[in-house]
Amino acid sequence: MLTDSERFAFVPYRIHVFETSGNAYDAVQTDDRIATGDLLLVMDEAVVGVAMTWPFAVTAEPGHLHQVAPKAGDTFAQLATSLGVEPASMSRAVTLARQLGFAIEPALQSLMAA
């Protein structure tokens, strides 16, 4: 039998799927069900993003989402914190993008390699 620790040893997260990145951007601004850190997916545009006040893409193709612009010397975790999201949210977004075969934003990819 599983213990409570084993049964609940996961972190749930949401992926919201949209027809266009413009729809994703608008929904983040108006839909209270989309929380900061939720993932945004637009298959037809090869875009994966993270929801926040100014939703941003982790993919090379941002669509209508913002692009990440790390400061010189930023780490992956520092960039996430400066964007107001948990590093785990950005990691999940990158993982999803890679699983789908989408190109990752080069500036973000270089942070992950460091």
FENPEBEL-V810980 format. One record per backbone hydrogen bond with DSSP energy under -1.0 kcal/mol. CO is the residue of the C=O (numbers start at 1). NH is the residue of the N-H. If there is no record, write none. Layout:
BEGIN
CO,NH + CO,NH
END
This chain:
BEGIN
3,7 + 4,8 + 8,10 + 14,39 + 16,41 + 20,24 + 21,25 + 22,26 + 23,27 + 24,28 + 25,29 + 26,30 + 27,31 + 31,34 + 35,38 + 38,51 + 39,16 + 40,49 + 41,18 + 42,47 + 43,46 + 47,42 + 48,58 + 49,40 + 50,56 + 51,37 + 55,66 + 56,50 + 58,105 + 62,65 + 66,57 + 71,74 + 75,79 + 76,80 + 77,81 + 78,82 + 79,83 + 80,85 + 81,84 + 86,89 + 86,90 + 87,91 + 88,92 + 89,93 + 90,94 + 91,95 + 92,96 + 93,97 + 94,98 + 95,99 + 96,100 + 97,102 + 98,101 + 103,60 + 105,109 + 106,110 + 107,111 + 108,112 + 109,113 + 110,114
END
